[in-house]
């Protein structure tokens, strides 16, 4: 199972900082997240970047291994 880490607004929407999901691709992961956390989380997820082991995964076909770590990062404002 891939390990997920939620940050900022994504953690608030999921009401969790971490999770584990069994998914073969980023697209499958997004679908599983929607089933688990619902429509409000999915709204937040559309704004987020996904990093797989530190590398941005912008394509739903990116493969996931059970040992991967996926970071769910909402946009950050800086100043």
VMD Tcl script that draws the C-alpha trace (Angstrom):
set ca {
  {0.00 0.00 0.00}
  {1.26 3.45 -0.84}
  {1.69 5.80 2.11}
  {0.05 9.21 1.84}
  {0.88 12.39 3.69}
  {-1.67 15.21 3.67}
  {-0.62 18.80 4.27}
  {-2.48 22.01 5.20}
  {-5.95 22.18 3.59}
  {-5.71 18.62 2.30}
  {-5.18 17.35 5.86}
  {-8.14 19.41 7.03}
  {-10.39 18.05 4.27}
  {-9.30 14.46 4.94}
  {-9.38 14.99 8.71}
  {-6.12 13.06 8.77}
  {-2.40 13.68 8.31}
  {-1.61 10.25 6.85}
  {-3.27 7.29 5.16}
  {-2.42 4.12 3.24}
  {-4.11 3.14 0.00}
  {-3.73 0.32 -2.47}
  {-3.59 1.88 -5.94}
  {-1.59 1.03 -9.05}
  {-1.59 4.52 -10.57}
  {-2.15 8.13 -9.57}
  {-5.53 7.99 -11.33}
  {-6.58 4.99 -9.23}
  {-5.31 6.79 -6.15}
  {-7.47 9.85 -6.93}
  {-10.54 7.62 -7.37}
  {-9.86 5.81 -4.07}
  {-9.38 9.13 -2.27}
  {-12.74 10.33 -3.59}
  {-14.48 7.21 -2.34}
  {-12.83 7.43 1.06}
  {-13.03 11.18 1.74}
  {-15.90 12.49 -0.40}
  {-16.66 15.42 -2.65}
  {-15.23 18.21 -0.47}
  {-11.88 16.45 -0.33}
  {-12.00 15.98 -4.12}
  {-12.59 19.71 -4.57}
  {-9.46 20.38 -2.52}
  {-7.54 17.63 -4.36}
  {-8.12 19.37 -7.71}
  {-6.01 22.26 -6.36}
  {-3.23 20.05 -4.98}
  {0.08 18.85 -6.32}
  {0.94 15.20 -5.83}
  {4.53 14.19 -5.22}
  {5.59 10.56 -5.46}
  {8.80 10.02 -3.51}
  {9.51 13.74 -3.91}
  {8.89 13.94 -7.68}
  {5.81 15.70 -9.05}
  {3.22 13.32 -10.53}
  {1.08 15.42 -12.86}
  {-0.18 12.51 -14.99}
  {-2.81 10.02 -13.83}
  {-0.87 7.20 -15.53}
  {2.11 7.52 -13.15}
  {2.60 4.07 -11.62}
  {2.60 3.56 -7.86}
  {4.45 0.85 -5.96}
  {3.39 -0.34 -2.52}
  {6.53 1.23 -1.05}
  {5.89 4.71 -2.52}
  {5.13 7.80 -0.45}
  {2.67 10.28 -1.95}
  {2.55 13.84 -0.60}
  {-0.70 15.76 -1.17}
  {0.26 19.44 -1.21}
  {-2.26 22.28 -1.60}
  {-1.00 25.55 -3.03}
  {0.94 27.59 -0.52}
  {0.88 31.36 -0.26}
  {4.10 33.08 0.53}
  {5.14 36.54 1.34}
}
mol new
graphics top color blue
foreach p $ca { graphics top sphere $p radius 0.5 }
foreach p [lrange $ca 0 end-1] q [lrange $ca 1 end] { graphics top cylinder $p $q radius 0.2 }
display resetview
